[in-house]
Amino acid sequence: MYGSYEITAEFYDEINSAVDYGAWADFIERVFARFCAHRPELLLDLGCGTGVLTLMLAERGYDMTGVDSSPEMLAAAHENAARAGVDNVLWLCQDMSAFELYGTVDAVVSTCDSLNYLTRRESLRACLSLVHNYLVPDGLFVFDISSRGRYRHIYGERDFVIDGGDVYCGWQNSYNDKSGLAEFYLSYFVREGDMWRRLDEVQRQRCRTVRSMKNELVRAGFEPIGVFRDTNMTPLGRGDEDSGEYERIYFAARVKKTEKSGNNGL
């Protein structure tokens, strides 16, 4: 199943142990400091996965809601929350393009190229519309996407092996530059005593250019206010998107609401 984390959830944190979630949290707070008149309080982490970043932001004093479509990833998030002693996060098992909240939030964050998993334009537009709907006027949407250079030069048709100790991940990639579709064929080998168990999963993403992403944001009622090549908020330069040196592109956008758009009844 494309985009499923039914298998990956069990090993996600172990395989991604080198991910610097602290840098992401710092980046989000830098964006808030630069573009917000007041520090946001209510945050939505969209595509929260196992909740590592969600919990980090909760520990920094934000009132967090985490949304993810994978029950398995959210089960891992609950376990992580219990280990961290954090019990004030609201976890919701919902699709990114069809989620419902209990009210508006001050900011929405979405990391680890979650938006790239919305491979259909209609799904991306539905997601952006809901983010716009649930943000307060002038609220911020902070997110990242994988760069085109990452798909072309790092993923491409290359294969990887990730050593997680008692689990190995064999990762085969297929990328069509014309359609922008990337398929990831994941094979996990899990040590069980003297034996190894194999588990397979397929995921799919779509490459989105900076230009197309900006257009979709404007269409949904956002004002793009920053595009960066790293978590230090270095502005994206000419050629950075395609170089492969910068694997992710980081966005900050402010929601604009007219009297007509309002909060759609919220």
Residue, then its C-alpha position, 0 to 999 in steps of 0.5 A: m500500500y502506497g504511503s502505508y507505515e504499517i511495517t515501517a512504524e515499528f522501526y522508524d525511530e531506530i532507522n532514523s536515529a540520526v535525524d536532528y529533530g532539535a534543528w527542526a524545532d529550533f528552525i520552527e521557533r526562529v520562524f515564529a520569532r521572525f514572523c509572529a507578533h506574538r509567540p504561538e500557543l496552539l500548534l498542529d503537527l501535521g503528519c506527526g509520525t512517531g511524534v518525536l518533534t511533536l513531543m519536543l515542541a510540547e516540552r518547549g511549552y506549546d499546546m500540541t495536536g498531532v495528526d497522522s493517518s497511520p495507526e501504527m505510527l501513532a501507537a509509537a507516538h503514544e509510547n514515546a509520549a509515555r516514555a517522555g512523561v508527556d500526557n498533554v498532546l492530542w493525537l488524532c488518526q486522520d488523513m492529511s487531506a481530510f482532517e478535522l480539528y476542534g477549533t483553530v490553531d495559531a500555527v501548523v507545522s509539517t516536517c520530514d517531507s510529509l507533503n510529498y506523500l500527497t501525490r495527487r494535486e487534489s489531495l495537496r489542495a484539499c490539505l492546504s485548504l484545511v490548513h488555511n481553514y484551521l489557522v487563525p488569521d495571520g497564522l503561520f504554516v511552516f513545512d518542508i519538501s524534498s528538493r528536486g535535486r534530492y530526487r534526481h541526484i540522491y534518490g534517483e535509481r539508487d539503492f541504499v542499506i541502512d544499518g539499525g543494529d538489529v534491523y537492516c533496511g534495504w531501500q530501492n528507489s525509482y524516480n520518473d523525472k517527467s511525472g515527478l513520481a518517486e517509488f520507494y521499495l523498502s525491505y526490512f530484515v529483523r534479527e530474531g535470535d539466529m534468524w532474520r525476518r523479512l518485511d516489505e513495504v512500498q511508499r510513493q512521493r511526488c516531487r514538487t518544485v518551489r515554484s509550483m508549491k508557491n503557486e499552490l500556497v497562493r491559490a489556497g490563500f497563503e502568502p509565502i513569506g520565506v523559502f530557505r535551504d536549511t534550518n538556519m533560515t538561509p534564503l534559497g539561492r539560484g540553483d540550490e533547488d536542483s543541486g542535490e546539496y540541499e535535500r530539503i526546502y523549508f517554507a514559511a507561509r502566512v494565512k490570509k483570510t478575507e471576510k468571505s473565507g472566514n473560518n468556514g464556520l469555525 
